[in-house]
């Protein structure tokens, strides 16, 4: 067996502008599905990539002032928990699973969702809310996290992110 050694990939943090764009569509608002988009957005911003997050459907829970600080994790239907599915329906299991996940995230010094959104906004990331989802949930801009730039249509988001790498979560 031949081993190939390669130099490590080291990001460039010089002042050069980049034309790279990343557009992340956040469609789920449960705790375990909130973090992938936030982590990817943070990583992209650290690499100097223009980053846009579009919150739609249940992803609105991540930016709704009433729900963003209290996202839950449920074992039901999630085979990746490696536990018998029947346990997920027992009283208190969602609370226990949520508590355990929040502790594991905190132990890694990863901020909670509201603080993570603030970090992304402070780093130049763009937060957008879906017009149709806002209308469906009877929400206005004042109901949403203050750093959400606007409520826009899907077409507007596509225009703003022309040429971007798109991720749907």
N, CA and C atoms as a LAMMPS dump frame, in Angstrom:
ITEM: TIMESTEP
0
ITEM: NUMBER OF ATOMS
507
ITEM: BOX BOUNDS ff ff ff
-5.0000000000000000e+02 5.0000000000000000e+02
-5.0000000000000000e+02 5.0000000000000000e+02
-5.0000000000000000e+02 5.0000000000000000e+02
ITEM: ATOMS id mol type element x y z
1 1 1 N 0.845 -1.175 0
2 1 2 C 0 0 0
3 1 3 C 0.891 1.238 0
4 2 1 N 0.606 2.15 -0.891
5 2 2 C 1.38 3.384 -1.009
6 2 3 C 0.664 4.503 -0.276
7 3 1 N 1.411 5.249 0.513
8 3 2 C 0.837 6.39 1.217
9 3 3 C 1.209 7.654 0.466
10 4 1 N 0.208 8.477 0.257
11 4 2 C 0.448 9.756 -0.417
12 4 3 C 0.324 10.854 0.62
13 5 1 N 1.375 11.629 0.742
14 5 2 C 1.343 12.741 1.677
15 5 3 C 1.024 14.002 0.91
16 6 1 N 0.189 14.833 1.507
17 6 2 C -0.136 16.107 0.872
18 6 3 C -0.08 17.204 1.922
19 7 1 N 0.164 18.389 1.445
20 7 2 C 0.223 19.535 2.346
21 7 3 C -1.184 19.831 2.846
22 8 1 N -1.318 20.255 4.077
23 8 2 C -2.648 20.578 4.594
24 8 3 C -3.235 21.791 3.874
25 9 1 N -4.551 21.81 3.739
26 9 2 C -5.249 22.928 3.137
27 9 3 C -5.367 24.014 4.192
28 10 1 N -4.781 25.162 3.935
29 10 2 C -4.802 26.267 4.878
30 10 3 C -5.553 27.424 4.244
31 11 1 N -6.638 27.9 4.887
32 11 2 C -7.393 29.006 4.295
33 11 3 C -6.574 30.28 4.259
34 12 1 N -6.841 31.104 3.26
35 12 2 C -6.169 32.388 3.129
36 12 3 C -7.026 33.456 3.786
37 13 1 N -6.45 34.208 4.703
38 13 2 C -7.202 35.251 5.384
39 13 3 C -6.708 36.64 4.974
40 14 1 N -6.17 36.737 3.756
41 14 2 C -5.724 38.048 3.311
42 14 3 C -6.925 38.881 2.884
43 15 1 N -6.678 40.098 2.412
44 15 2 C -7.75 41.051 2.118
45 15 3 C -8.347 40.871 0.724
46 16 1 N -7.95 39.855 -0.006
47 16 2 C -8.49 39.667 -1.347
48 16 3 C -9.985 39.406 -1.301
49 17 1 N -10.69 40.007 -2.264
50 17 2 C -12.13 39.792 -2.388
51 17 3 C -12.377 38.442 -3.048
52 18 1 N -13.476 37.824 -2.711
53 18 2 C -13.852 36.571 -3.335
54 18 3 C -15.23 36.754 -3.962
55 19 1 N -15.49 36.033 -5.015
56 19 2 C -16.815 36.112 -5.62
57 19 3 C -17.634 34.877 -5.277
58 20 1 N -17.152 34.096 -4.334
59 20 2 C -17.869 32.89 -3.922
60 20 3 C -19.09 33.271 -3.091
61 21 1 N -20.184 32.525 -3.312
62 21 2 C -21.425 32.738 -2.568
63 21 3 C -21.976 31.4 -2.115
64 22 1 N -22.58 31.412 -0.934
65 22 2 C -23.255 30.232 -0.424
66 22 3 C -24.656 30.649 0.004
67 23 1 N -25.653 29.893 -0.455
68 23 2 C -27.049 30.128 -0.079
69 23 3 C -27.555 28.882 0.631
70 24 1 N -27.995 29.058 1.867
71 24 2 C -28.477 27.935 2.669
72 24 3 C -29.961 28.143 2.94
73 25 1 N -30.761 27.161 2.558
74 25 2 C -32.199 27.203 2.814
75 25 3 C -32.456 26.37 4.06
76 26 1 N -32.899 27.028 5.119
77 26 2 C -33.161 26.373 6.404
78 26 3 C -34.66 26.105 6.507
79 27 1 N -35.047 24.831 6.344
80 27 2 C -36.464 24.484 6.299
81 27 3 C -36.962 23.746 7.532
82 28 1 N -36.076 23.489 8.464
83 28 2 C -36.473 22.723 9.652
84 28 3 C -36.072 23.471 10.917
85 29 1 N -36.92 23.411 11.918
86 29 2 C -36.679 24.185 13.129
87 29 3 C -36.443 23.369 14.374
88 30 1 N -36.254 22.066 14.221
89 30 2 C -35.923 21.308 15.424
90 30 3 C -34.429 21.474 15.71
91 31 1 N -34.058 21.269 16.94
92 31 2 C -32.705 21.575 17.406
93 31 3 C -31.615 20.903 16.574
94 32 1 N -31.787 19.621 16.258
95 32 2 C -30.735 18.912 15.53
96 32 3 C -30.629 19.347 14.077
97 33 1 N -31.658 19.975 13.527
98 33 2 C -31.601 20.432 12.142
99 33 3 C -31.273 21.922 12.03
100 34 1 N -31.256 22.627 13.139
101 34 2 C -30.902 24.044 13.126
102 34 3 C -29.393 24.226 12.968
103 35 1 N -28.635 23.395 13.635
104 35 2 C -27.185 23.585 13.676
105 35 3 C -26.44 23.344 12.367
106 36 1 N -26.801 22.386 11.534
107 36 2 C -26.022 22.204 10.301
108 36 3 C -25.922 23.478 9.453
109 37 1 N -27.029 24.173 9.256
110 37 2 C -26.999 25.403 8.465
111 37 3 C -26.179 26.498 9.126
112 38 1 N -26.304 26.612 10.441
113 38 2 C -25.558 27.647 11.163
114 38 3 C -24.061 27.366 11.14
115 39 1 N -23.694 26.128 11.325
116 39 2 C -22.275 25.759 11.312
117 39 3 C -21.681 25.974 9.926
118 40 1 N -22.403 25.573 8.889
119 40 2 C -21.909 25.769 7.52
120 40 3 C -21.806 27.252 7.179
121 41 1 N -22.779 28.04 7.602
122 41 2 C -22.734 29.488 7.348
123 41 3 C -21.531 30.114 8.046
124 42 1 N -21.309 29.74 9.283
125 42 2 C -20.178 30.264 10.041
126 42 3 C -18.853 29.892 9.383
127 43 1 N -18.739 28.641 8.946
128 43 2 C -17.513 28.192 8.283
129 43 3 C -17.293 28.962 6.983
130 44 1 N -18.351 29.15 6.214
131 44 2 C -18.226 29.88 4.949
132 44 3 C -17.797 31.319 5.189
133 45 1 N -18.39 31.971 6.165
134 45 2 C -18.011 33.349 6.48
135 45 3 C -16.548 33.426 6.902
136 46 1 N -16.088 32.42 7.631
137 46 2 C -14.684 32.37 8.039
138 46 3 C -13.733 32.235 6.863
139 47 1 N -14.237 31.695 5.759
140 47 2 C -13.439 31.553 4.54
141 47 3 C -13.627 32.728 3.593
142 48 1 N -14.398 33.725 4.024
143 48 2 C -14.61 34.905 3.189
144 48 3 C -15.686 34.723 2.125
145 49 1 N -16.544 33.743 2.291
146 49 2 C -17.598 33.471 1.319
147 49 3 C -18.843 34.286 1.682
148 50 1 N -19.403 34.999 0.699
149 50 2 C -20.66 35.713 0.908
150 50 3 C -21.733 34.67 1.238
151 51 1 N -22.443 34.865 2.344
152 51 2 C -23.341 33.827 2.85
153 51 3 C -24.733 34.372 3.12
154 52 1 N -25.729 33.636 2.617
155 52 2 C -27.141 33.997 2.778
156 52 3 C -27.888 32.801 3.347
157 53 1 N -28.701 33.029 4.377
158 53 2 C -29.574 31.993 4.922
159 53 3 C -31.021 32.41 4.664
160 54 1 N -31.822 31.485 4.163
161 54 2 C -33.228 31.714 3.851
162 54 3 C -34.044 30.77 4.72
163 55 1 N -34.852 31.327 5.605
164 55 2 C -35.625 30.529 6.552
165 55 3 C -37.034 30.358 6.02
166 56 1 N -37.45 29.107 5.877
167 56 2 C -38.748 28.808 5.313
168 56 3 C -39.417 27.675 6.082
169 57 1 N -40.728 27.569 5.971
170 57 2 C -41.525 26.562 6.662
171 57 3 C -41.105 26.448 8.126
172 58 1 N -40.761 25.239 8.594
173 58 2 C -40.47 25.074 10.027
174 58 3 C -39.147 25.723 10.411
175 59 1 N -38.322 26.072 9.453
176 59 2 C -37.095 26.804 9.735
177 59 3 C -37.372 28.157 10.377
178 60 1 N -38.621 28.632 10.236
179 60 2 C -39.013 29.89 10.87
180 60 3 C -38.871 29.829 12.386
181 61 1 N -38.958 28.619 12.957
182 61 2 C -38.777 28.497 14.406
183 61 3 C -37.412 29.009 14.839
184 62 1 N -36.431 28.974 13.945
185 62 2 C -35.081 29.442 14.256
186 62 3 C -35.008 30.959 14.37
187 63 1 N -35.927 31.68 13.722
188 63 2 C -35.866 33.144 13.705
189 63 3 C -37.098 33.802 14.316
190 64 1 N -38.069 33.003 14.757
191 64 2 C -39.251 33.536 15.413
192 64 3 C -38.86 33.862 16.856
193 65 1 N -39.033 35.113 17.258
194 65 2 C -38.63 35.533 18.605
195 65 3 C -39.254 34.663 19.701
196 66 1 N -40.453 34.132 19.448
197 66 2 C -41.146 33.326 20.466
198 66 3 C -40.603 31.909 20.575
199 67 1 N -39.963 31.399 19.535
200 67 2 C -39.554 29.988 19.545
201 67 3 C -38.044 29.765 19.445
202 68 1 N -37.303 30.749 18.984
203 68 2 C -35.89 30.54 18.65
204 68 3 C -35.019 30.115 19.828
205 69 1 N -35.388 30.476 21.02
206 69 2 C -34.59 30.113 22.181
207 69 3 C -35.022 28.814 22.836
208 70 1 N -36.021 28.151 22.246
209 70 2 C -36.569 26.956 22.875
210 70 3 C -36.806 25.84 21.853
211 71 1 N -35.839 25.626 20.96
212 71 2 C -35.979 24.56 19.972
213 71 3 C -35.831 23.214 20.666
214 72 1 N -36.515 22.224 20.148
215 72 2 C -36.534 20.895 20.759
216 72 3 C -35.869 19.861 19.859
217 73 1 N -35.495 18.757 20.478
218 73 2 C -34.988 17.594 19.752
219 73 3 C -35.855 16.407 20.142
220 74 1 N -36.372 15.701 19.148
221 74 2 C -37.169 14.518 19.436
222 74 3 C -36.526 13.292 18.81
223 75 1 N -36.657 12.198 19.506
224 75 2 C -36.114 10.935 19.009
225 75 3 C -37.074 10.274 18.028
226 76 1 N -38.35 10.618 18.098
227 76 2 C -39.357 9.972 17.259
228 76 3 C -39.021 10.13 15.776
229 77 1 N -38.968 9.014 15.084
230 77 2 C -38.702 9.038 13.652
231 77 3 C -37.25 9.305 13.298
232 78 1 N -36.393 9.447 14.276
233 78 2 C -34.985 9.74 14.023
234 78 3 C -34.17 8.491 14.355
235 79 1 N -33.918 7.693 13.345
236 79 2 C -33.199 6.434 13.567
237 79 3 C -31.745 6.65 13.95
238 80 1 N -31.225 7.841 13.712
239 80 2 C -29.829 8.12 14.051
240 80 3 C -29.603 8.211 15.554
241 81 1 N -30.669 8.227 16.337
242 81 2 C -30.483 8.27 17.795
243 81 3 C -30.034 6.924 18.34
244 82 1 N -30.146 5.868 17.52
245 82 2 C -29.71 4.522 17.905
246 82 3 C -30.383 4.038 19.184
247 83 1 N -31.637 4.421 19.338
248 83 2 C -32.428 3.972 20.48
249 83 3 C -33.743 3.427 19.95
250 84 1 N -34.385 2.556 20.698
251 84 2 C -35.692 2.042 20.251
252 84 3 C -36.687 3.185 20.053
253 85 1 N -37.343 3.223 18.894
254 85 2 C -38.262 4.312 18.574
255 85 3 C -39.41 4.433 19.567
256 86 1 N -39.829 3.314 20.146
257 86 2 C -40.932 3.343 21.101
258 86 3 C -40.652 4.217 22.309
259 87 1 N -39.386 4.368 22.678
260 87 2 C -39.026 5.193 23.832
261 87 3 C -39.322 6.672 23.581
262 88 1 N -39.221 7.103 22.315
263 88 2 C -39.415 8.516 21.989
264 88 3 C -40.796 9.026 22.314
265 89 1 N -41.787 8.154 22.348
266 89 2 C -43.151 8.566 22.644
267 89 3 C -43.485 8.632 24.116
268 90 1 N -42.576 8.193 24.953
269 90 2 C -42.833 8.227 26.399
270 90 3 C -42.785 9.656 26.93
271 91 1 N -43.612 9.965 27.906
272 91 2 C -43.603 11.318 28.477
273 91 3 C -42.211 11.698 28.992
274 92 1 N -41.798 12.901 28.682
275 92 2 C -40.521 13.422 29.158
276 92 3 C -39.322 13.106 28.282
277 93 1 N -39.483 12.239 27.285
278 93 2 C -38.336 11.844 26.462
279 93 3 C -37.83 12.996 25.588
280 94 1 N -38.739 13.801 25.04
281 94 2 C -38.299 14.942 24.22
282 94 3 C -37.522 15.928 25.082
283 95 1 N -38.004 16.191 26.288
284 95 2 C -37.293 17.103 27.198
285 95 3 C -35.916 16.562 27.541
286 96 1 N -35.854 15.263 27.834
287 96 2 C -34.576 14.653 28.186
288 96 3 C -33.612 14.695 26.992
289 97 1 N -34.098 14.327 25.813
290 97 2 C -33.246 14.318 24.623
291 97 3 C -32.769 15.733 24.289
292 98 1 N -33.656 16.716 24.432
293 98 2 C -33.294 18.117 24.171
294 98 3 C -32.221 18.577 25.142
295 99 1 N -32.411 18.26 26.411
296 99 2 C -31.434 18.643 27.446
297 99 3 C -30.065 18.031 27.163
298 100 1 N -30.06 16.751 26.789
299 100 2 C -28.795 16.074 26.497
300 100 3 C -28.1 16.682 25.274
301 101 1 N -28.886 16.985 24.236
302 101 2 C -28.28 17.572 23.042
303 101 3 C -27.736 18.969 23.329
304 102 1 N -28.487 19.772 24.071
305 102 2 C -28.012 21.121 24.415
306 102 3 C -26.727 21.057 25.235
307 103 1 N -26.642 20.087 26.129
308 103 2 C -25.426 19.938 26.932
309 103 3 C -24.248 19.539 26.048
310 104 1 N -24.471 18.595 25.143
311 104 2 C -23.39 18.158 24.247
312 104 3 C -22.909 19.317 23.365
313 105 1 N -23.831 20.142 22.904
314 105 2 C -23.472 21.302 22.076
315 105 3 C -22.701 22.317 22.916
316 106 1 N -23.183 22.592 24.121
317 106 2 C -22.512 23.55 25.009
318 106 3 C -21.119 23.067 25.388
319 107 1 N -20.965 21.756 25.589
320 107 2 C -19.656 21.197 25.944
321 107 3 C -18.62 21.434 24.842
322 108 1 N -19.085 21.644 23.612
323 108 2 C -18.18 21.927 22.489
324 108 3 C -17.979 23.429 22.289
325 109 1 N -18.495 24.225 23.212
326 109 2 C -18.426 25.691 23.134
327 109 3 C -19.091 26.249 21.882
328 110 1 N -20.143 25.57 21.422
329 110 2 C -20.932 26.065 20.298
330 110 3 C -22.075 26.874 20.893
331 111 1 N -22.303 28.086 20.386
332 111 2 C -23.354 28.922 20.974
333 111 3 C -24.753 28.376 20.698
334 112 1 N -25.701 28.797 21.523
335 112 2 C -27.099 28.447 21.277
336 112 3 C -27.584 29.204 20.042
337 113 1 N -28.708 28.793 19.509
338 113 2 C -29.192 29.315 18.225
339 113 3 C -29.241 30.847 18.177
340 114 1 N -29.857 31.548 19.131
341 114 2 C -29.892 33.017 19.019
342 114 3 C -28.501 33.658 18.972
343 115 1 N -27.589 33.159 19.798
344 115 2 C -26.233 33.713 19.812
345 115 3 C -25.493 33.375 18.512
346 116 1 N -25.744 32.191 17.984
347 116 2 C -25.109 31.773 16.74
348 116 3 C -25.594 32.653 15.587
349 117 1 N -26.896 32.945 15.546
350 117 2 C -27.434 33.837 14.514
351 117 3 C -26.79 35.22 14.617
352 118 1 N -26.606 35.702 15.838
353 118 2 C -25.971 37.004 16.029
354 118 3 C -24.529 36.977 15.531
355 119 1 N -23.824 35.909 15.836
356 119 2 C -22.442 35.761 15.377
357 119 3 C -22.381 35.782 13.846
358 120 1 N -23.31 35.095 13.199
359 120 2 C -23.355 35.056 11.737
360 120 3 C -23.645 36.446 11.178
361 121 1 N -24.627 37.136 11.762
362 121 2 C -24.954 38.495 11.307
363 121 3 C -23.773 39.439 11.522
364 122 1 N -23.118 39.342 12.682
365 122 2 C -21.962 40.193 12.982
366 122 3 C -20.795 39.93 12.037
367 123 1 N -20.739 38.728 11.472
368 123 2 C -19.662 38.364 10.542
369 123 3 C -20.008 38.697 9.095
370 124 1 N -21.163 39.327 8.89
371 124 2 C -21.541 39.739 7.533
372 124 3 C -22.501 38.806 6.828
373 125 1 N -22.992 37.783 7.522
374 125 2 C -23.964 36.879 6.914
375 125 3 C -25.317 37.559 6.771
376 126 1 N -26.068 37.141 5.767
377 126 2 C -27.387 37.714 5.481
378 126 3 C -28.473 36.728 5.888
379 127 1 N -29.448 37.207 6.659
380 127 2 C -30.556 36.388 7.115
381 127 3 C -31.835 36.884 6.442
382 128 1 N -32.533 35.977 5.76
383 128 2 C -33.752 36.313 5.029
384 128 3 C -34.885 35.404 5.465
385 129 1 N -36.101 35.938 5.536
386 129 2 C -37.291 35.161 5.873
387 129 3 C -38.144 34.999 4.619
388 130 1 N -38.76 33.849 4.483
389 130 2 C -39.603 33.52 3.331
390 130 3 C -40.976 34.19 3.456
391 131 1 N -41.366 34.913 2.422
392 131 2 C -42.649 35.615 2.416
393 131 3 C -43.816 34.643 2.587
394 132 1 N -43.838 33.554 1.829
395 132 2 C -44.953 32.619 1.918
396 132 3 C -45.067 32.018 3.32
397 133 1 N -43.935 31.653 3.908
398 133 2 C -43.949 31.08 5.259
399 133 3 C -44.424 32.108 6.284
400 134 1 N -43.995 33.343 6.133
401 134 2 C -44.442 34.407 7.038
402 134 3 C -45.958 34.578 6.933
403 135 1 N -46.463 34.589 5.709
404 135 2 C -47.902 34.736 5.509
405 135 3 C -48.665 33.551 6.082
406 136 1 N -48.161 32.338 5.861
407 136 2 C -48.818 31.134 6.38
408 136 3 C -48.905 31.152 7.907
409 137 1 N -47.871 31.685 8.543
410 137 2 C -47.809 31.683 10.01
411 137 3 C -48.296 33.008 10.61
412 138 1 N -48.767 33.908 9.752
413 138 2 C -49.281 35.211 10.184
414 138 3 C -48.235 35.975 10.995
415 139 1 N -47.004 35.983 10.476
416 139 2 C -45.908 36.672 11.157
417 139 3 C -45.462 37.883 10.343
418 140 1 N -45.059 38.91 11.04
419 140 2 C -44.523 40.128 10.431
420 140 3 C -43.057 40.249 10.832
421 141 1 N -42.361 41.185 10.217
422 141 2 C -40.933 41.358 10.478
423 141 3 C -40.651 41.589 11.968
424 142 1 N -41.513 42.312 12.66
425 142 2 C -41.28 42.584 14.088
426 142 3 C -41.399 41.322 14.955
427 143 1 N -41.985 40.247 14.411
428 143 2 C -42.067 38.978 15.137
429 143 3 C -40.775 38.172 15.021
430 144 1 N -39.91 38.602 14.124
431 144 2 C -38.714 37.83 13.796
432 144 3 C -37.47 38.413 14.455
433 145 1 N -36.455 37.594 14.532
434 145 2 C -35.159 37.998 15.065
435 145 3 C -34.735 39.311 14.405
436 146 1 N -34.233 40.242 15.199
437 146 2 C -33.933 41.59 14.713
438 146 3 C -32.942 41.63 13.558
439 147 1 N -32.052 40.656 13.466
440 147 2 C -31.032 40.67 12.412
441 147 3 C -31.538 40.133 11.069
442 148 1 N -32.786 39.652 11.02
443 148 2 C -33.366 39.246 9.731
444 148 3 C -33.527 40.52 8.908
445 149 1 N -32.89 40.52 7.736
446 149 2 C -32.875 41.735 6.928
447 149 3 C -34.241 42.085 6.355
448 150 1 N -34.991 41.059 5.925
449 150 2 C -36.299 41.329 5.342
450 150 3 C -37.039 40.019 5.127
451 151 1 N -38.312 40.141 4.856
452 151 2 C -39.131 39.02 4.428
453 151 3 C -39.239 39.139 2.913
454 152 1 N -38.749 38.12 2.207
455 152 2 C -38.687 38.189 0.745
456 152 3 C -39.282 36.923 0.118
457 153 1 N -39.611 37.023 -1.149
458 153 2 C -40.142 35.859 -1.868
459 153 3 C -38.997 34.918 -2.242
460 154 1 N -39.366 33.704 -2.592
461 154 2 C -38.369 32.735 -3.048
462 154 3 C -37.664 33.271 -4.298
463 155 1 N -38.408 33.92 -5.174
464 155 2 C -37.807 34.498 -6.393
465 155 3 C -36.771 35.56 -6.052
466 156 1 N -37.105 36.401 -5.073
467 156 2 C -36.149 37.433 -4.648
468 156 3 C -34.871 36.792 -4.087
469 157 1 N -35.038 35.717 -3.317
470 157 2 C -33.875 35.028 -2.757
471 157 3 C -33.006 34.458 -3.873
472 158 1 N -33.624 33.875 -4.865
473 158 2 C -32.869 33.319 -5.999
474 158 3 C -32.106 34.426 -6.715
475 159 1 N -32.714 35.579 -6.87
476 159 2 C -32.042 36.723 -7.5
477 159 3 C -30.852 37.19 -6.66
478 160 1 N -31.051 37.311 -5.355
479 160 2 C -29.987 37.798 -4.461
480 160 3 C -28.796 36.84 -4.413
481 161 1 N -29.048 35.581 -4.662
482 161 2 C -27.995 34.57 -4.523
483 161 3 C -27.567 33.991 -5.866
484 162 1 N -27.771 34.751 -6.919
485 162 2 C -27.384 34.284 -8.252
486 162 3 C -25.931 33.818 -8.253
487 163 1 N -25.711 32.633 -8.775
488 163 2 C -24.365 32.073 -8.87
489 163 3 C -23.881 31.4 -7.597
490 164 1 N -24.724 31.358 -6.585
491 164 2 C -24.309 30.773 -5.304
492 164 3 C -24.423 29.255 -5.319
493 165 1 N -23.598 28.639 -4.492
494 165 2 C -23.772 27.221 -4.202
495 165 3 C -24.985 27.147 -3.273
496 166 1 N -25.965 26.297 -3.604
497 166 2 C -27.2 26.189 -2.826
498 166 3 C -27.21 24.93 -1.976
499 167 1 N -27.599 25.066 -0.732
500 167 2 C -27.763 23.942 0.172
501 167 3 C -29.159 23.994 0.757
502 168 1 N -29.851 22.881 0.76
503 168 2 C -31.189 22.789 1.332
504 168 3 C -31.129 21.89 2.552
505 169 1 N -31.489 22.465 3.697
506 169 2 C -31.445 21.696 4.945
507 169 3 C -32.826 21.68 5.557
